[in-house]
């Protein structure tokens, strides 16, 4: 992995197999603008299974409206969101197959 300074003057190569990035205190939900309604802190409201009000959109981590912002919580949310997305896709495939 290569890290680069904001001005591009300094580059550092790291030999790693995974990366966790901290993005700051403001959730980066710009890509979701207009897709779903965010809360007053621009966080994604999620249900207990990490689903959102938009079918097929799941969210996890610090961009969600969970109170605690900790990596261990985000990891658990990510696992749950993946399982929920998998169920969603299986159900969608079964529904589409029945209509064929």
Biopython code that builds the backbone (N, CA, C, O; Angstrom):
import numpy as np
from Bio.PDB.StructureBuilder import StructureBuilder

atoms = [
    (1, "UNK", "N", (0.849, -1.173, 0.000)),
    (1, "UNK", "CA", (0.000, 0.000, 0.000)),
    (1, "UNK", "C", (0.894, 1.235, 0.000)),
    (1, "UNK", "O", (1.915, 1.276, 0.686)),
    (2, "UNK", "N", (0.504, 2.224, -0.766)),
    (2, "UNK", "CA", (1.271, 3.465, -0.831)),
    (2, "UNK", "C", (0.472, 4.597, -0.198)),
    (2, "UNK", "O", (-0.673, 4.846, -0.574)),
    (3, "UNK", "N", (1.076, 5.270, 0.750)),
    (3, "UNK", "CA", (0.494, 6.469, 1.352)),
    (3, "UNK", "C", (1.126, 7.676, 0.693)),
    (3, "UNK", "O", (2.317, 7.693, 0.381)),
    (4, "UNK", "N", (0.294, 8.685, 0.491)),
    (4, "UNK", "CA", (0.804, 9.899, -0.141)),
    (4, "UNK", "C", (0.301, 11.101, 0.644)),
    (4, "UNK", "O", (-0.867, 11.153, 1.028)),
    (5, "UNK", "N", (1.178, 12.061, 0.882)),
    (5, "UNK", "CA", (0.775, 13.268, 1.592)),
    (5, "UNK", "C", (-0.241, 14.041, 0.766)),
    (5, "UNK", "O", (-0.326, 13.859, -0.448)),
    (6, "UNK", "N", (-0.996, 14.884, 1.406)),
    (6, "UNK", "CA", (-2.034, 15.644, 0.716)),
    (6, "UNK", "C", (-1.457, 16.459, -0.435)),
    (6, "UNK", "O", (-2.081, 16.579, -1.490)),
    (7, "UNK", "N", (-0.274, 17.016, -0.235)),
    (7, "UNK", "CA", (0.332, 17.820, -1.302)),
    (7, "UNK", "C", (1.071, 16.967, -2.335)),
    (7, "UNK", "O", (1.580, 17.502, -3.321)),
    (8, "UNK", "N", (1.137, 15.651, -2.125)),
    (8, "UNK", "CA", (1.765, 14.747, -3.076)),
    (8, "UNK", "C", (3.283, 14.720, -3.045)),
    (8, "UNK", "O", (3.906, 14.040, -3.860)),
    (9, "UNK", "N", (3.888, 15.451, -2.113)),
    (9, "UNK", "CA", (5.347, 15.536, -2.081)),
    (9, "UNK", "C", (6.005, 14.343, -1.405)),
    (9, "UNK", "O", (7.145, 13.999, -1.718)),
    (10, "UNK", "N", (5.284, 13.704, -0.470)),
    (10, "UNK", "CA", (5.877, 12.597, 0.264)),
    (10, "UNK", "C", (5.073, 11.328, 0.021)),
    (10, "UNK", "O", (3.846, 11.330, 0.124)),
    (11, "UNK", "N", (5.781, 10.234, -0.306)),
    (11, "UNK", "CA", (5.140, 8.941, -0.539)),
    (11, "UNK", "C", (5.839, 7.894, 0.309)),
    (11, "UNK", "O", (7.066, 7.872, 0.405)),
    (12, "UNK", "N", (5.040, 7.019, 0.926)),
    (12, "UNK", "CA", (5.585, 5.956, 1.762)),
    (12, "UNK", "C", (4.887, 4.660, 1.396)),
    (12, "UNK", "O", (3.659, 4.606, 1.332)),
    (13, "UNK", "N", (5.673, 3.609, 1.155)),
    (13, "UNK", "CA", (5.119, 2.291, 0.869)),
    (13, "UNK", "C", (5.086, 1.476, 2.161)),
    (13, "UNK", "O", (6.071, 1.424, 2.897)),
    (14, "UNK", "N", (3.937, 0.839, 2.429)),
    (14, "UNK", "CA", (3.782, -0.014, 3.602)),
    (14, "UNK", "C", (3.447, -1.425, 3.146)),
    (14, "UNK", "O", (2.602, -1.617, 2.272)),
    (15, "UNK", "N", (4.103, -2.401, 3.733)),
    (15, "UNK", "CA", (3.825, -3.799, 3.426)),
    (15, "UNK", "C", (2.773, -4.298, 4.423)),
    (15, "UNK", "O", (3.109, -4.798, 5.496)),
    (16, "UNK", "N", (1.493, -4.154, 4.051)),
    (16, "UNK", "CA", (0.394, -4.535, 4.934)),
    (16, "UNK", "C", (-0.615, -5.381, 4.171)),
    (16, "UNK", "O", (-0.651, -5.361, 2.941)),
    (17, "UNK", "N", (-1.440, -6.128, 4.914)),
    (17, "UNK", "CA", (-2.484, -6.945, 4.296)),
    (17, "UNK", "C", (-3.874, -6.336, 4.480)),
    (17, "UNK", "O", (-4.830, -6.793, 3.854)),
    (18, "UNK", "N", (-3.998, -5.333, 5.310)),
    (18, "UNK", "CA", (-5.292, -4.696, 5.534)),
    (18, "UNK", "C", (-5.099, -3.306, 6.095)),
    (18, "UNK", "O", (-4.044, -2.987, 6.643)),
    (19, "UNK", "N", (-6.124, -2.478, 5.957)),
    (19, "UNK", "CA", (-6.031, -1.089, 6.399)),
    (19, "UNK", "C", (-7.365, -0.646, 6.992)),
    (19, "UNK", "O", (-8.424, -0.941, 6.438)),
    (20, "UNK", "N", (-7.311, 0.051, 8.101)),
    (20, "UNK", "CA", (-8.476, 0.723, 8.669)),
    (20, "UNK", "C", (-8.166, 2.208, 8.636)),
    (20, "UNK", "O", (-7.154, 2.648, 9.182)),
    (21, "UNK", "N", (-9.029, 2.980, 7.999)),
    (21, "UNK", "CA", (-8.808, 4.408, 7.883)),
    (21, "UNK", "C", (-9.735, 5.170, 8.820)),
    (21, "UNK", "O", (-10.913, 4.838, 8.945)),
    (22, "UNK", "N", (-9.209, 6.170, 9.463)),
    (22, "UNK", "CA", (-10.033, 7.063, 10.266)),
    (22, "UNK", "C", (-10.332, 8.270, 9.393)),
    (22, "UNK", "O", (-9.422, 8.892, 8.845)),
    (23, "UNK", "N", (-11.612, 8.597, 9.269)),
    (23, "UNK", "CA", (-11.974, 9.669, 8.354)),
    (23, "UNK", "C", (-12.334, 10.969, 9.061)),
    (23, "UNK", "O", (-12.693, 11.948, 8.407)),
    (24, "UNK", "N", (-12.245, 10.992, 10.369)),
    (24, "UNK", "CA", (-12.564, 12.204, 11.100)),
    (24, "UNK", "C", (-13.895, 12.107, 11.807)),
    (24, "UNK", "O", (-14.475, 11.026, 11.912)),
    (25, "UNK", "N", (-14.376, 13.225, 12.287)),
    (25, "UNK", "CA", (-15.588, 13.241, 13.095)),
    (25, "UNK", "C", (-16.866, 13.444, 12.297)),
    (25, "UNK", "O", (-17.957, 13.175, 12.799)),
    (26, "UNK", "N", (-16.746, 13.910, 11.075)),
    (26, "UNK", "CA", (-17.926, 14.138, 10.249)),
    (26, "UNK", "C", (-18.108, 12.946, 9.315)),
    (26, "UNK", "O", (-17.218, 12.644, 8.520)),
    (27, "UNK", "N", (-19.255, 12.262, 9.401)),
    (27, "UNK", "CA", (-19.451, 11.100, 8.532)),
    (27, "UNK", "C", (-19.474, 11.488, 7.060)),
    (27, "UNK", "O", (-20.094, 12.481, 6.679)),
    (28, "UNK", "N", (-18.792, 10.696, 6.236)),
    (28, "UNK", "CA", (-18.734, 10.972, 4.801)),
    (28, "UNK", "C", (-19.923, 10.294, 4.124)),
    (28, "UNK", "O", (-19.817, 9.171, 3.631)),
    (29, "UNK", "N", (-21.034, 10.984, 4.110)),
    (29, "UNK", "CA", (-22.255, 10.440, 3.522)),
    (29, "UNK", "C", (-22.655, 11.190, 2.253)),
    (29, "UNK", "O", (-23.785, 11.056, 1.784)),
    (30, "UNK", "N", (-21.746, 11.969, 1.703)),
    (30, "UNK", "CA", (-22.053, 12.721, 0.479)),
    (30, "UNK", "C", (-22.579, 11.834, -0.645)),
    (30, "UNK", "O", (-23.511, 12.239, -1.340)),
    (31, "UNK", "N", (-22.014, 10.625, -0.857)),
    (31, "UNK", "CA", (-22.523, 9.790, -1.953)),
    (31, "UNK", "C", (-23.996, 9.378, -1.778)),
    (31, "UNK", "O", (-24.642, 8.957, -2.738)),
    (32, "UNK", "N", (-24.514, 9.499, -0.567)),
    (32, "UNK", "CA", (-25.901, 9.097, -0.304)),
    (32, "UNK", "C", (-26.891, 10.254, -0.399)),
    (32, "UNK", "O", (-28.100, 10.054, -0.278)),
    (33, "UNK", "N", (-26.382, 11.452, -0.613)),
    (33, "UNK", "CA", (-27.249, 12.625, -0.679)),
    (33, "UNK", "C", (-28.301, 12.437, -1.771)),
    (33, "UNK", "O", (-27.976, 12.167, -2.927)),
    (34, "UNK", "N", (-29.535, 12.582, -1.390)),
    (34, "UNK", "CA", (-30.639, 12.433, -2.318)),
    (34, "UNK", "C", (-31.166, 11.009, -2.428)),
    (34, "UNK", "O", (-32.249, 10.796, -2.971)),
    (35, "UNK", "N", (-30.425, 10.037, -1.924)),
    (35, "UNK", "CA", (-30.889, 8.645, -1.961)),
    (35, "UNK", "C", (-31.756, 8.302, -0.756)),
    (35, "UNK", "O", (-32.815, 7.687, -0.887)),
    (36, "UNK", "N", (-31.285, 8.713, 0.420)),
    (36, "UNK", "CA", (-32.033, 8.445, 1.653)),
    (36, "UNK", "C", (-31.978, 9.676, 2.534)),
    (36, "UNK", "O", (-31.132, 10.554, 2.367)),
    (37, "UNK", "N", (-32.899, 9.712, 3.470)),
    (37, "UNK", "CA", (-32.921, 10.833, 4.411)),
    (37, "UNK", "C", (-31.921, 10.558, 5.530)),
    (37, "UNK", "O", (-31.996, 9.529, 6.202)),
    (38, "UNK", "N", (-30.993, 11.477, 5.723)),
    (38, "UNK", "CA", (-30.007, 11.378, 6.791)),
    (38, "UNK", "C", (-30.539, 12.077, 8.030)),
    (38, "UNK", "O", (-31.466, 12.883, 7.936)),
    (39, "UNK", "N", (-29.963, 11.779, 9.196)),
    (39, "UNK", "CA", (-30.401, 12.474, 10.401)),
    (39, "UNK", "C", (-29.730, 13.852, 10.475)),
    (39, "UNK", "O", (-29.011, 14.248, 9.558)),
    (40, "UNK", "N", (-29.969, 14.565, 11.558)),
    (40, "UNK", "CA", (-29.460, 15.941, 11.678)),
    (40, "UNK", "C", (-27.932, 16.006, 11.737)),
    (40, "UNK", "O", (-27.351, 17.060, 11.479)),
    (41, "UNK", "N", (-27.279, 14.893, 12.074)),
    (41, "UNK", "CA", (-25.808, 14.851, 12.105)),
    (41, "UNK", "C", (-25.239, 14.271, 10.814)),
    (41, "UNK", "O", (-24.055, 13.937, 10.752)),
    (42, "UNK", "N", (-26.080, 14.150, 9.779)),
    (42, "UNK", "CA", (-25.713, 13.583, 8.475)),
    (42, "UNK", "C", (-25.275, 12.128, 8.588)),
    (42, "UNK", "O", (-24.409, 11.668, 7.844)),
    (43, "UNK", "N", (-25.886, 11.408, 9.534)),
    (43, "UNK", "CA", (-25.623, 9.982, 9.699)),
    (43, "UNK", "C", (-26.739, 9.191, 9.029)),
    (43, "UNK", "O", (-27.844, 9.698, 8.834)),
    (44, "UNK", "N", (-26.438, 7.941, 8.679)),
    (44, "UNK", "CA", (-27.405, 7.051, 8.047)),
    (44, "UNK", "C", (-28.211, 6.332, 9.129)),
    (44, "UNK", "O", (-27.638, 5.564, 9.902)),
    (45, "UNK", "N", (-29.509, 6.559, 9.203)),
    (45, "UNK", "CA", (-30.322, 5.794, 10.144)),
    (45, "UNK", "C", (-30.401, 4.329, 9.682)),
    (45, "UNK", "O", (-30.721, 4.053, 8.525)),
    (46, "UNK", "N", (-30.107, 3.403, 10.595)),
    (46, "UNK", "CA", (-30.145, 1.983, 10.257)),
    (46, "UNK", "C", (-31.076, 1.234, 11.207)),
    (46, "UNK", "O", (-31.289, 1.627, 12.354)),
    (47, "UNK", "N", (-31.619, 0.141, 10.680)),
    (47, "UNK", "CA", (-32.404, -0.780, 11.503)),
    (47, "UNK", "C", (-31.439, -1.719, 12.207)),
    (47, "UNK", "O", (-30.236, -1.686, 11.949)),
    (48, "UNK", "N", (-31.962, -2.558, 13.097)),
    (48, "UNK", "CA", (-31.072, -3.426, 13.873)),
    (48, "UNK", "C", (-30.311, -4.421, 13.014)),
    (48, "UNK", "O", (-29.315, -4.981, 13.473)),
    (49, "UNK", "N", (-30.746, -4.661, 11.783)),
    (49, "UNK", "CA", (-30.025, -5.561, 10.872)),
    (49, "UNK", "C", (-29.130, -4.799, 9.890)),
    (49, "UNK", "O", (-28.630, -5.385, 8.930)),
    (50, "UNK", "N", (-28.926, -3.510, 10.120)),
    (50, "UNK", "CA", (-28.088, -2.618, 9.313)),
    (50, "UNK", "C", (-28.722, -2.222, 7.988)),
    (50, "UNK", "O", (-28.058, -1.615, 7.148)),
    (51, "UNK", "N", (-30.004, -2.556, 7.781)),
    (51, "UNK", "CA", (-30.698, -2.105, 6.578)),
    (51, "UNK", "C", (-31.110, -0.649, 6.756)),
    (51, "UNK", "O", (-31.164, -0.134, 7.873)),
    (52, "UNK", "N", (-31.396, -0.003, 5.644)),
    (52, "UNK", "CA", (-31.818, 1.393, 5.665)),
    (52, "UNK", "C", (-33.223, 1.493, 5.079)),
    (52, "UNK", "O", (-33.845, 0.479, 4.762)),
    (53, "UNK", "N", (-33.708, 2.696, 4.940)),
    (53, "UNK", "CA", (-35.036, 2.897, 4.362)),
    (53, "UNK", "C", (-35.062, 2.618, 2.864)),
    (53, "UNK", "O", (-36.140, 2.505, 2.279)),
    (54, "UNK", "N", (-33.904, 2.506, 2.237)),
    (54, "UNK", "CA", (-33.818, 2.206, 0.811)),
    (54, "UNK", "C", (-33.498, 0.726, 0.636)),
    (54, "UNK", "O", (-32.429, 0.265, 1.038)),
    (55, "UNK", "N", (-34.413, -0.009, 0.042)),
    (55, "UNK", "CA", (-34.207, -1.435, -0.158)),
    (55, "UNK", "C", (-32.910, -1.730, -0.890)),
    (55, "UNK", "O", (-32.638, -1.144, -1.938)),
    (56, "UNK", "N", (-32.108, -2.635, -0.342)),
    (56, "UNK", "CA", (-30.838, -3.000, -0.959)),
    (56, "UNK", "C", (-29.672, -2.146, -0.518)),
    (56, "UNK", "O", (-28.542, -2.399, -0.935)),
    (57, "UNK", "N", (-29.907, -1.136, 0.318)),
    (57, "UNK", "CA", (-28.822, -0.305, 0.832)),
    (57, "UNK", "C", (-28.632, -0.634, 2.309)),
    (57, "UNK", "O", (-29.562, -0.528, 3.109)),
    (58, "UNK", "N", (-27.417, -1.033, 2.653)),
    (58, "UNK", "CA", (-27.070, -1.388, 4.018)),
    (58, "UNK", "C", (-25.903, -0.510, 4.434)),
    (58, "UNK", "O", (-25.088, -0.115, 3.600)),
    (59, "UNK", "N", (-25.822, -0.209, 5.712)),
    (59, "UNK", "CA", (-24.780, 0.697, 6.169)),
    (59, "UNK", "C", (-24.171, 0.169, 7.462)),
    (59, "UNK", "O", (-24.834, -0.516, 8.241)),
    (60, "UNK", "N", (-22.906, 0.494, 7.679)),
    (60, "UNK", "CA", (-22.205, 0.051, 8.877)),
    (60, "UNK", "C", (-21.130, 1.059, 9.251)),
    (60, "UNK", "O", (-20.650, 1.819, 8.410)),
    (61, "UNK", "N", (-20.767, 1.054, 10.505)),
    (61, "UNK", "CA", (-19.650, 1.877, 10.966)),
    (61, "UNK", "C", (-20.045, 3.276, 11.379)),
    (61, "UNK", "O", (-21.194, 3.549, 11.725)),
    (62, "UNK", "N", (-19.070, 4.145, 11.332)),
    (62, "UNK", "CA", (-19.238, 5.494, 11.867)),
    (62, "UNK", "C", (-20.216, 6.365, 11.100)),
    (62, "UNK", "O", (-20.612, 7.414, 11.609)),
    (63, "UNK", "N", (-20.624, 5.976, 9.894)),
    (63, "UNK", "CA", (-21.602, 6.772, 9.164)),
    (63, "UNK", "C", (-23.028, 6.481, 9.628)),
    (63, "UNK", "O", (-23.966, 7.170, 9.226)),
    (64, "UNK", "N", (-23.192, 5.462, 10.472)),
    (64, "UNK", "CA", (-24.536, 5.115, 10.941)),
    (64, "UNK", "C", (-24.906, 5.920, 12.176)),
    (64, "UNK", "O", (-24.084, 6.626, 12.760)),
    (65, "UNK", "N", (-26.169, 5.791, 12.552)),
    (65, "UNK", "CA", (-26.664, 6.561, 13.696)),
    (65, "UNK", "C", (-26.479, 5.853, 15.036)),
    (65, "UNK", "O", (-27.098, 6.246, 16.025)),
    (66, "UNK", "N", (-25.639, 4.817, 15.089)),
    (66, "UNK", "CA", (-25.366, 4.189, 16.387)),
    (66, "UNK", "C", (-24.639, 5.177, 17.273)),
    (66, "UNK", "O", (-23.858, 5.999, 16.794)),
    (67, "UNK", "N", (-24.895, 5.094, 18.554)),
    (67, "UNK", "CA", (-24.343, 6.073, 19.480)),
    (67, "UNK", "C", (-22.828, 5.964, 19.638)),
    (67, "UNK", "O", (-22.123, 6.974, 19.640)),
    (68, "UNK", "N", (-22.338, 4.746, 19.770)),
    (68, "UNK", "CA", (-20.903, 4.551, 20.005)),
    (68, "UNK", "C", (-20.152, 4.418, 18.688)),
    (68, "UNK", "O", (-20.566, 3.664, 17.807)),
    (69, "UNK", "N", (-19.072, 5.135, 18.554)),
    (69, "UNK", "CA", (-18.252, 5.102, 17.343)),
    (69, "UNK", "C", (-16.924, 4.437, 17.706)),
    (69, "UNK", "O", (-15.951, 5.112, 18.040)),
    (70, "UNK", "N", (-16.900, 3.130, 17.637)),
    (70, "UNK", "CA", (-15.714, 2.347, 17.952)),
    (70, "UNK", "C", (-15.486, 1.335, 16.841)),
    (70, "UNK", "O", (-16.445, 0.826, 16.261)),
    (71, "UNK", "N", (-14.239, 1.040, 16.541)),
    (71, "UNK", "CA", (-13.934, 0.122, 15.451)),
    (71, "UNK", "C", (-14.532, -1.253, 15.706)),
    (71, "UNK", "O", (-15.006, -1.898, 14.770)),
    (72, "UNK", "N", (-14.522, -1.715, 16.955)),
    (72, "UNK", "CA", (-15.074, -3.039, 17.246)),
    (72, "UNK", "C", (-16.563, -3.089, 16.944)),
    (72, "UNK", "O", (-17.063, -4.116, 16.486)),
    (73, "UNK", "N", (-17.268, -2.015, 17.188)),
    (73, "UNK", "CA", (-18.693, -1.946, 16.871)),
    (73, "UNK", "C", (-18.882, -1.894, 15.358)),
    (73, "UNK", "O", (-19.764, -2.560, 14.816)),
    (74, "UNK", "N", (-18.063, -1.111, 14.686)),
    (74, "UNK", "CA", (-18.152, -1.005, 13.218)),
    (74, "UNK", "C", (-17.887, -2.351, 12.550)),
    (74, "UNK", "O", (-18.542, -2.690, 11.564)),
    (75, "UNK", "N", (-16.941, -3.116, 13.072)),
    (75, "UNK", "CA", (-16.634, -4.430, 12.502)),
    (75, "UNK", "C", (-17.845, -5.353, 12.639)),
    (75, "UNK", "O", (-18.207, -6.058, 11.696)),
    (76, "UNK", "N", (-18.463, -5.343, 13.817)),
    (76, "UNK", "CA", (-19.667, -6.154, 14.019)),
    (76, "UNK", "C", (-20.794, -5.721, 13.101)),
    (76, "UNK", "O", (-21.495, -6.556, 12.529)),
    (77, "UNK", "N", (-20.965, -4.424, 12.961)),
    (77, "UNK", "CA", (-21.992, -3.911, 12.059)),
    (77, "UNK", "C", (-21.704, -4.327, 10.622)),
    (77, "UNK", "O", (-22.622, -4.680, 9.881)),
    (78, "UNK", "N", (-20.447, -4.289, 10.229)),
    (78, "UNK", "CA", (-20.081, -4.686, 8.872)),
    (78, "UNK", "C", (-20.416, -6.142, 8.605)),
    (78, "UNK", "O", (-20.922, -6.482, 7.536)),
    (79, "UNK", "N", (-20.135, -7.003, 9.579)),
    (79, "UNK", "CA", (-20.460, -8.424, 9.433)),
    (79, "UNK", "C", (-21.963, -8.618, 9.332)),
    (79, "UNK", "O", (-22.438, -9.387, 8.496)),
    (80, "UNK", "N", (-22.712, -7.926, 10.178)),
    (80, "UNK", "CA", (-24.170, -8.033, 10.151)),
    (80, "UNK", "C", (-24.737, -7.477, 8.843)),
    (80, "UNK", "O", (-25.648, -8.068, 8.264)),
    (81, "UNK", "N", (-24.211, -6.360, 8.382)),
    (81, "UNK", "CA", (-24.671, -5.778, 7.117)),
    (81, "UNK", "C", (-24.414, -6.736, 5.958)),
    (81, "UNK", "O", (-25.253, -6.867, 5.068)),
    (82, "UNK", "N", (-23.261, -7.406, 5.962)),
    (82, "UNK", "CA", (-22.950, -8.363, 4.901)),
    (82, "UNK", "C", (-23.929, -9.535, 4.922)),
    (82, "UNK", "O", (-24.401, -9.967, 3.870)),
    (83, "UNK", "N", (-24.235, -10.049, 6.104)),
    (83, "UNK", "CA", (-25.191, -11.156, 6.211)),
    (83, "UNK", "C", (-26.584, -10.723, 5.762)),
    (83, "UNK", "O", (-27.277, -11.473, 5.074)),
    (84, "UNK", "N", (-26.985, -9.536, 6.143)),
    (84, "UNK", "CA", (-28.296, -9.025, 5.753)),
    (84, "UNK", "C", (-28.361, -8.796, 4.243)),
    (84, "UNK", "O", (-29.370, -9.103, 3.609)),
    (85, "UNK", "N", (-27.284, -8.255, 3.671)),
    (85, "UNK", "CA", (-27.239, -8.050, 2.220)),
    (85, "UNK", "C", (-27.308, -9.391, 1.494)),
    (85, "UNK", "O", (-27.975, -9.507, 0.466)),
    (86, "UNK", "N", (-26.630, -10.397, 2.021)),
    (86, "UNK", "CA", (-26.661, -11.730, 1.418)),
    (86, "UNK", "C", (-28.091, -12.280, 1.416)),
    (86, "UNK", "O", (-28.563, -12.794, 0.402)),
    (87, "UNK", "N", (-28.775, -12.167, 2.557)),
    (87, "UNK", "CA", (-30.171, -12.619, 2.640)),
    (87, "UNK", "C", (-31.046, -11.862, 1.643)),
    (87, "UNK", "O", (-31.895, -12.451, 0.974)),
    (88, "UNK", "N", (-30.829, -10.568, 1.555)),
    (88, "UNK", "CA", (-31.584, -9.728, 0.628)),
    (88, "UNK", "C", (-31.410, -10.223, -0.802)),
    (88, "UNK", "O", (-32.384, -10.345, -1.544)),
    (89, "UNK", "N", (-30.172, -10.506, -1.185)),
    (89, "UNK", "CA", (-29.895, -10.960, -2.550)),
    (89, "UNK", "C", (-30.483, -12.342, -2.816)),
    (89, "UNK", "O", (-30.999, -12.591, -3.906)),
    (90, "UNK", "N", (-30.413, -13.237, -1.843)),
    (90, "UNK", "CA", (-31.001, -14.571, -1.999)),
    (90, "UNK", "C", (-32.512, -14.456, -2.176)),
    (90, "UNK", "O", (-33.086, -15.091, -3.061)),
    (91, "UNK", "N", (-33.154, -13.647, -1.338)),
    (91, "UNK", "CA", (-34.608, -13.461, -1.439)),
    (91, "UNK", "C", (-34.982, -12.827, -2.771)),
    (91, "UNK", "O", (-35.974, -13.216, -3.388)),
    (92, "UNK", "N", (-34.198, -11.861, -3.216)),
    (92, "UNK", "CA", (-34.466, -11.192, -4.490)),
    (92, "UNK", "C", (-34.337, -12.184, -5.647)),
    (92, "UNK", "O", (-35.151, -12.174, -6.571)),
    (93, "UNK", "N", (-33.310, -13.043, -5.594)),
    (93, "UNK", "CA", (-33.115, -14.041, -6.633)),
    (93, "UNK", "C", (-34.281, -15.028, -6.648)),
    (93, "UNK", "O", (-34.760, -15.407, -7.717)),
    (94, "UNK", "N", (-34.737, -15.444, -5.471)),
    (94, "UNK", "CA", (-35.858, -16.379, -5.389)),
    (94, "UNK", "C", (-37.134, -15.740, -5.921)),
    (94, "UNK", "O", (-37.913, -16.394, -6.614)),
    (95, "UNK", "N", (-37.349, -14.482, -5.605)),
    (95, "UNK", "CA", (-38.522, -13.766, -6.077)),
    (95, "UNK", "C", (-38.477, -13.622, -7.588)),
    (95, "UNK", "O", (-39.486, -13.843, -8.257)),
    (96, "UNK", "N", (-37.321, -13.255, -8.140)),
    (96, "UNK", "CA", (-37.173, -13.102, -9.588)),
    (96, "UNK", "C", (-37.317, -14.427, -10.309)),
    (96, "UNK", "O", (-37.868, -14.474, -11.409)),
    (97, "UNK", "N", (-36.832, -15.507, -9.708)),
    (97, "UNK", "CA", (-36.929, -16.831, -10.323)),
    (97, "UNK", "C", (-38.379, -17.275, -10.407)),
    (97, "UNK", "O", (-38.775, -17.915, -11.381)),
    (98, "UNK", "N", (-39.172, -16.944, -9.399)),
    (98, "UNK", "CA", (-40.582, -17.334, -9.377)),
    (98, "UNK", "C", (-41.382, -16.608, -10.466)),
    (98, "UNK", "O", (-42.382, -17.134, -10.956)),
    (99, "UNK", "N", (-40.948, -15.416, -10.837)),
    (99, "UNK", "CA", (-41.692, -14.643, -11.833)),
    (99, "UNK", "C", (-41.281, -14.984, -13.255)),
    (99, "UNK", "O", (-41.922, -14.535, -14.205)),
    (100, "UNK", "N", (-40.213, -15.780, -13.422)),
    (100, "UNK", "CA", (-39.761, -16.162, -14.779)),
    (100, "UNK", "C", (-40.655, -17.189, -15.411)),
    (100, "UNK", "O", (-40.410, -17.608, -16.542)),
]
sb = StructureBuilder()
sb.init_structure("model")
sb.init_model(0)
sb.init_chain("A")
sb.init_seg("    ")
for serial, (resi, resn, name, xyz) in enumerate(atoms, 1):
    if name == "N":
        sb.init_residue(resn, " ", resi, " ")
    sb.init_atom(name, np.array(xyz, "f"), 0.0, 1.0, " ", f" {name:<3s}", serial, name[0])
structure = sb.get_structure()
